[in-house]
Amino acid sequence: MSGNMCDSCANFFYDEENEEWICDVQMDEDDAVRFYTNPKPECPFYRNGDEYAVVRHQM
């Protein structure tokens, strides 16, 4: 998974308690195995965190 992709993902946030960045995706064991063994670098759980992307698309 690309670091740049994570930076703009809505699932990626800073946890102040643990002082680290966390990907907050709820996945079961099957999803985790599929995710970690996927040869493609794309993240299947990526969500664009840019709230204004839809608005710019409509203009």
N, CA, C and O atoms as a GROMACS GRO file, in nm:
protein
  236
    1MET      N    1   0.084  -0.117   0.000
    1MET     CA    2   0.000   0.000   0.000
    1MET      C    3   0.088   0.123   0.000
    1MET      O    4   0.186   0.130   0.075
    2SER      N    5   0.055   0.216  -0.082
    2SER     CA    6   0.135   0.336  -0.098
    2SER      C    7   0.113   0.431   0.019
    2SER      O    8   0.001   0.447   0.067
    3GLY      N    9   0.220   0.494   0.065
    3GLY     CA   10   0.209   0.592   0.172
    3GLY      C   11   0.126   0.711   0.132
    3GLY      O   12   0.051   0.765   0.213
    4ASN      N   13   0.139   0.755   0.005
    4ASN     CA   14   0.060   0.867  -0.043
    4ASN      C   15  -0.088   0.834  -0.043
    4ASN      O   16  -0.171   0.920  -0.016
    5MET      N   17  -0.120   0.710  -0.074
    5MET     CA   18  -0.259   0.667  -0.075
    5MET      C   19  -0.316   0.675   0.068
    5MET      O   20  -0.429   0.720   0.087
    6CYS      N   21  -0.239   0.632   0.164
    6CYS     CA   22  -0.283   0.636   0.304
    6CYS      C   23  -0.306   0.779   0.351
    6CYS      O   24  -0.400   0.806   0.426
    7ASP      N   25  -0.220   0.870   0.309
    7ASP     CA   26  -0.230   1.009   0.354
    7ASP      C   27  -0.363   1.073   0.319
    7ASP      O   28  -0.409   1.162   0.391
    8SER      N   29  -0.425   1.031   0.210
    8SER     CA   30  -0.552   1.091   0.169
    8SER      C   31  -0.672   1.002   0.199
    8SER      O   32  -0.784   1.032   0.156
    9CYS      N   33  -0.650   0.894   0.273
    9CYS     CA   34  -0.757   0.799   0.302
    9CYS      C   35  -0.837   0.842   0.425
    9CYS      O   36  -0.780   0.887   0.524
   10ALA      N   37  -0.968   0.826   0.419
   10ALA     CA   38  -1.055   0.861   0.530
   10ALA      C   39  -1.040   0.764   0.647
   10ALA      O   40  -1.080   0.796   0.759
   11ASN      N   41  -0.984   0.645   0.624
   11ASN     CA   42  -0.965   0.546   0.729
   11ASN      C   43  -0.835   0.564   0.806
   11ASN      O   44  -0.812   0.494   0.905
   12PHE      N   45  -0.751   0.656   0.765
   12PHE     CA   46  -0.619   0.674   0.823
   12PHE      C   47  -0.622   0.795   0.918
   12PHE      O   48  -0.651   0.906   0.874
   13PHE      N   49  -0.593   0.774   1.047
   13PHE     CA   50  -0.597   0.884   1.141
   13PHE      C   51  -0.486   0.870   1.246
   13PHE      O   52  -0.429   0.763   1.264
   14TYR      N   53  -0.458   0.981   1.313
   14TYR     CA   54  -0.354   0.983   1.415
   14TYR      C   55  -0.417   0.954   1.550
   14TYR      O   56  -0.508   1.023   1.594
   15ASP      N   57  -0.368   0.851   1.617
   15ASP     CA   58  -0.415   0.813   1.750
   15ASP      C   59  -0.324   0.881   1.852
   15ASP      O   60  -0.208   0.842   1.869
   16GLU      N   61  -0.376   0.983   1.920
   16GLU     CA   62  -0.295   1.060   2.015
   16GLU      C   63  -0.256   0.977   2.136
   16GLU      O   64  -0.149   0.999   2.194
   17GLU      N   65  -0.339   0.885   2.175
   17GLU     CA   66  -0.309   0.802   2.292
   17GLU      C   67  -0.186   0.715   2.268
   17GLU      O   68  -0.099   0.705   2.355
   18ASN      N   69  -0.178   0.653   2.151
   18ASN     CA   70  -0.064   0.567   2.116
   18ASN      C   71   0.045   0.641   2.040
   18ASN      O   72   0.152   0.586   2.015
   19GLU      N   73   0.017   0.766   2.003
   19GLU     CA   74   0.109   0.851   1.928
   19GLU      C   75   0.158   0.784   1.800
   19GLU      O   76   0.278   0.776   1.774
   20GLU      N   77   0.062   0.734   1.720
   20GLU     CA   78   0.096   0.671   1.593
   20GLU      C   79  -0.022   0.682   1.496
   20GLU      O   80  -0.136   0.702   1.538
   21TRP      N   81   0.008   0.668   1.368
   21TRP     CA   82  -0.095   0.669   1.264
   21TRP      C   83  -0.154   0.530   1.254
   21TRP      O   84  -0.083   0.430   1.260
   22ILE      N   85  -0.288   0.524   1.239
   22ILE     CA   86  -0.359   0.396   1.238
   22ILE      C   87  -0.455   0.392   1.120
   22ILE      O   88  -0.521   0.491   1.088
   23CYS      N   89  -0.462   0.276   1.057
   23CYS     CA   90  -0.564   0.251   0.955
   23CYS      C   91  -0.682   0.187   1.027
   23CYS      O   92  -0.671   0.074   1.075
   24ASP      N   93  -0.792   0.258   1.035
   24ASP     CA   94  -0.907   0.214   1.113
   24ASP      C   95  -1.009   0.141   1.024
   24ASP      O   96  -1.118   0.192   0.997
   25VAL      N   97  -0.971   0.022   0.979
   25VAL     CA   98  -1.058  -0.059   0.895
   25VAL      C   99  -1.096  -0.184   0.972
   25VAL      O  100  -1.010  -0.256   1.022
   26GLN      N  101  -1.225  -0.208   0.982
   26GLN     CA  102  -1.272  -0.328   1.049
   26GLN      C  103  -1.279  -0.440   0.947
   26GLN      O  104  -1.363  -0.438   0.857
   27MET      N  105  -1.190  -0.539   0.960
   27MET     CA  106  -1.192  -0.651   0.867
   27MET      C  107  -1.184  -0.782   0.944
   27MET      O  108  -1.122  -0.790   1.049
   28ASP      N  109  -1.248  -0.882   0.888
   28ASP     CA  110  -1.243  -1.014   0.951
   28ASP      C  111  -1.117  -1.087   0.906
   28ASP      O  112  -1.037  -1.033   0.829
   29GLU      N  113  -1.099  -1.207   0.955
   29GLU     CA  114  -0.977  -1.283   0.926
   29GLU      C  115  -0.959  -1.310   0.777
   29GLU      O  116  -0.847  -1.302   0.726
   30ASP      N  117  -1.067  -1.341   0.708
   30ASP     CA  118  -1.059  -1.366   0.563
   30ASP      C  119  -1.015  -1.241   0.487
   30ASP      O  120  -0.932  -1.249   0.397
   31ASP      N  121  -1.071  -1.125   0.525
   31ASP     CA  122  -1.031  -1.000   0.460
   31ASP      C  123  -0.885  -0.969   0.487
   31ASP      O  124  -0.814  -0.924   0.397
   32ALA      N  125  -0.839  -0.993   0.609
   32ALA     CA  126  -0.700  -0.966   0.645
   32ALA      C  127  -0.604  -1.052   0.561
   32ALA      O  128  -0.504  -1.002   0.511
   33VAL      N  129  -0.635  -1.180   0.546
   33VAL     CA  130  -0.550  -1.268   0.467
   33VAL      C  131  -0.548  -1.223   0.322
   33VAL      O  132  -0.442  -1.217   0.260
   34ARG      N  133  -0.665  -1.190   0.268
   34ARG     CA  134  -0.675  -1.143   0.130
   34ARG      C  135  -0.596  -1.013   0.111
   34ARG      O  136  -0.529  -0.995   0.009
   35PHE      N  137  -0.604  -0.924   0.209
   35PHE     CA  138  -0.536  -0.796   0.202
   35PHE      C  139  -0.384  -0.812   0.205
   35PHE      O  140  -0.313  -0.752   0.124
   36TYR      N  141  -0.332  -0.893   0.298
   36TYR     CA  142  -0.188  -0.908   0.313
   36TYR      C  143  -0.124  -0.997   0.208
   36TYR      O  144  -0.002  -0.991   0.188
   37THR      N  145  -0.202  -1.080   0.141
   37THR     CA  146  -0.146  -1.166   0.037
   37THR      C  147  -0.173  -1.114  -0.104
   37THR      O  148  -0.134  -1.177  -0.202
   38ASN      N  149  -0.239  -1.000  -0.116
   38ASN     CA  150  -0.272  -0.940  -0.245
   38ASN      C  151  -0.144  -0.887  -0.310
   38ASN      O  152  -0.076  -0.802  -0.252
   39PRO      N  153  -0.110  -0.933  -0.430
   39PRO     CA  154   0.011  -0.884  -0.497
   39PRO      C  155  -0.004  -0.741  -0.551
   39PRO      O  156   0.096  -0.677  -0.582
   40LYS      N  157  -0.126  -0.692  -0.562
   40LYS     CA  158  -0.148  -0.556  -0.612
   40LYS      C  159  -0.123  -0.456  -0.499
   40LYS      O  160  -0.158  -0.483  -0.384
   41PRO      N  161  -0.062  -0.342  -0.530
   41PRO     CA  162  -0.033  -0.244  -0.425
   41PRO      C  163  -0.154  -0.161  -0.382
   41PRO      O  164  -0.145  -0.086  -0.285
   42GLU      N  165  -0.266  -0.172  -0.454
   42GLU     CA  166  -0.382  -0.091  -0.419
   42GLU      C  167  -0.449  -0.142  -0.292
   42GLU      O  168  -0.450  -0.262  -0.265
   43CYS      N  169  -0.504  -0.052  -0.217
   43CYS     CA  170  -0.576  -0.088  -0.094
   43CYS      C  171  -0.725  -0.102  -0.127
   43CYS      O  172  -0.785  -0.007  -0.176
   44PRO      N  173  -0.786  -0.218  -0.102
   44PRO     CA  174  -0.928  -0.235  -0.132
   44PRO      C  175  -1.018  -0.160  -0.036
   44PRO      O  176  -1.139  -0.150  -0.060
   45PHE      N  177  -0.964  -0.107   0.072
   45PHE     CA  178  -1.044  -0.036   0.172
   45PHE      C  179  -1.028   0.115   0.162
   45PHE      O  180  -1.078   0.189   0.247
   46TYR      N  181  -0.959   0.163   0.057
   46TYR     CA  182  -0.933   0.306   0.041
   46TYR      C  183  -1.064   0.382   0.022
   46TYR      O  184  -1.148   0.345  -0.059
   47ARG      N  185  -1.078   0.490   0.099
   47ARG     CA  186  -1.188   0.585   0.082
   47ARG      C  187  -1.127   0.724   0.076
   47ARG      O  188  -1.049   0.761   0.163
   48ASN      N  189  -1.162   0.799  -0.025
   48ASN     CA  190  -1.109   0.934  -0.039
   48ASN      C  191  -1.154   1.019   0.078
   48ASN      O  192  -1.274   1.032   0.103
   49GLY      N  193  -1.060   1.077   0.150
   49GLY     CA  194  -1.092   1.161   0.264
   49GLY      C  195  -1.118   1.306   0.227
   49GLY      O  196  -1.144   1.388   0.315
   50ASP      N  197  -1.111   1.338   0.098
   50ASP     CA  198  -1.135   1.474   0.052
   50ASP      C  199  -1.285   1.498   0.041
   50ASP      O  200  -1.350   1.449  -0.051
   51GLU      N  201  -1.339   1.573   0.137
   51GLU     CA  202  -1.484   1.599   0.141
   51GLU      C  203  -1.531   1.683   0.023
   51GLU      O  204  -1.650   1.680  -0.011
   52TYR      N  205  -1.441   1.759  -0.038
   52TYR     CA  206  -1.480   1.850  -0.144
   52TYR      C  207  -1.463   1.790  -0.283
   52TYR      O  208  -1.489   1.859  -0.382
   53ALA      N  209  -1.420   1.666  -0.294
   53ALA     CA  210  -1.399   1.604  -0.425
   53ALA      C  211  -1.530   1.596  -0.504
   53ALA      O  212  -1.530   1.618  -0.625
   54VAL      N  213  -1.638   1.566  -0.437
   54VAL     CA  214  -1.767   1.557  -0.506
   54VAL      C  215  -1.810   1.694  -0.555
   54VAL      O  216  -1.861   1.706  -0.666
   55VAL      N  217  -1.790   1.795  -0.474
   55VAL     CA  218  -1.829   1.932  -0.513
   55VAL      C  219  -1.747   1.977  -0.634
   55VAL      O  220  -1.803   2.035  -0.727
   56ARG      N  221  -1.617   1.952  -0.633
   56ARG     CA  222  -1.534   1.991  -0.748
   56ARG      C  223  -1.575   1.916  -0.872
   56ARG      O  224  -1.569   1.970  -0.983
   57HIS      N  225  -1.618   1.792  -0.856
   57HIS     CA  226  -1.662   1.712  -0.970
   57HIS      C  227  -1.789   1.769  -1.030
   57HIS      O  228  -1.808   1.762  -1.152
   58GLN      N  229  -1.877   1.826  -0.948
   58GLN     CA  230  -2.005   1.880  -0.995
   58GLN      C  231  -1.989   2.015  -1.063
   58GLN      O  232  -2.079   2.057  -1.136
   59MET      N  233  -1.878   2.083  -1.041
   59MET     CA  234  -1.861   2.219  -1.100
   59MET      C  235  -1.833   2.213  -1.247
   59MET      O  236  -1.816   2.317  -1.310
   0.00000   0.00000   0.00000
